Amino acid sequence: MFGNFTRGTSYNGSTGVSIPPFAKGGIQNLSLYMHHVYVLQSDKNKSLYIGMTSDLNRRLGEHNSGKVYFTSRHYPYKLLYYETYQTRVLAEEREKQLKKFGSAYYALIKRIKVNI
């Protein structure tokens, strides 16, 4: 479930299932190992932006402070939607899928609009 962790010795020396590194610091550290695909909407012109990050709060702050070139002309942004993945590869695949503006993109936009 958590990457390449297999049966063996845990960090405290007992036998059994290995404990992933974030378990030592509690569940709050889980987000350090997760990757997010997100959809932002500009308050200025209602345009949408799709991106990927491992730190959603930091990245939203960058978008809203004008530090991201592509979104700097249309900020402030609000977070409409995000998905969380265990690996960067999975998040990148989903981001690419959405940025193709095919059926996955339109299905997601339809789901978002129903919930706004």
C-alpha positions, 0 to 999 in steps of 0.5 A: 500500500505504501510503496515498496514497504514489505514484510520484515523488521519495523523501525522499532526492531520488532518483526512484522510489517515494515512501517513507512517513514511517515508513520514515525511522525504521525499521520500529519506527515502523510501529506509529505509523501502524497502528490496532488492534481488540482484545479484552480479558478480565477476570480478575475475571469473564471478561467481554469488552471490544472496543475500538480504539486506535493504541497498544495498550500504552498502552490496555491500561495505561489499562484495567488502571489503572482509567482507562477508565470502562466497564472500571474495575469489572472490571480487571485485563484480559488481551489475548486478541486483536487485529487491525491495520489501516492506517487508522483508518476500517478499524479503526472499521468492524471495531470497529462490526462486532464490537460489533453482536454478529452473526455476525462477533462470534460467529465471532471468539469461536469462533476465540479460544476454540479458541486459549485 
